[in-house]
Amino acid sequence: MGICATCGNHYEGTFTVSKDGESFDFDSFECAIHKLAPACAQCGCRVIGHGVQHGDTIFCCANCAELAGEVGLVDHD
């Protein structure tokens, strides 16, 4: 029985995700998102789609990038 790396739930149906040389067990995609997905630099929501990026800064959308003072970024189609 595995233990979720985010919530600590003991669950026989955990799955493993590897990222940057580390492996984590999760009991749901929601927990995997909370642990591994980047957060928008403006609003803090987890970026689970393409998002937009300027340098090392990630935003969930072009609107958040604009609110943070970035210009010229557009959402992916």
N, C-alpha and C positions, 0 to 999 in steps of 0.2 A: 504494500500500500504506500503510495507516494504522499508527500506533503507539499502543498502549494507554497511557492517561494514568496507570494504576495500576502495571502491571508492566513496561511498556516493550516488550512483545512486538510485533514487526512482523507484521502480519496483514492479508490482503487483505479479510477479512470484518468489519472494524471497523464499529461503529455510533456515532452521535453522540447525546449527551444534553446538553440545555441546561438550566441551572438558575441563577437569579439573574443573568441576563445573561452567563453564561459557558458555553462549550461544551467538551465533553470527548469524546474518542474512546476507545472501549473494545473489547476483544476478547471480553468475556464479561459476562454479568449479574453474576457474582461480583465481578469487578473494579469494576463500576459501584457495587455495593453497598458495597464496602470504601471507595471514595472519597466517595460521596455520602450514604449512609444515616447518620442520627444514631446515636450510641452511647448505650446505656442508662447513666444516671448512677450506677447501683448496681453492675451486674455487667459492664458494658463491651461486651456483645454488640451487634451491629448491629440496629437496629429496622427490620425490613422489612415489618412489619404495622402495625396501628393504634397499638399501644402505648398508654401513658397519659401525660398531661402535667399538670404543676402549674407554672403560670407559664411560664418558659422552660426548665424542667427536664423532660427526656423520660426515661421508663422503658419497658422492654420489656413490663412487666406490673405489675399492682397489687401483687403480692407484693414485687417489687423496690422499688416506691414505699414500701410499708409498712416494709420493712427499712431504708430510708433515712430513716424518720421521718415520712413523709407519711401522713395519715389521710383516709379517705373516698373514695379513688380506687378505681374498679372497672374490671375488664377489659371491653372491648367484646364484645358477643355477635356 
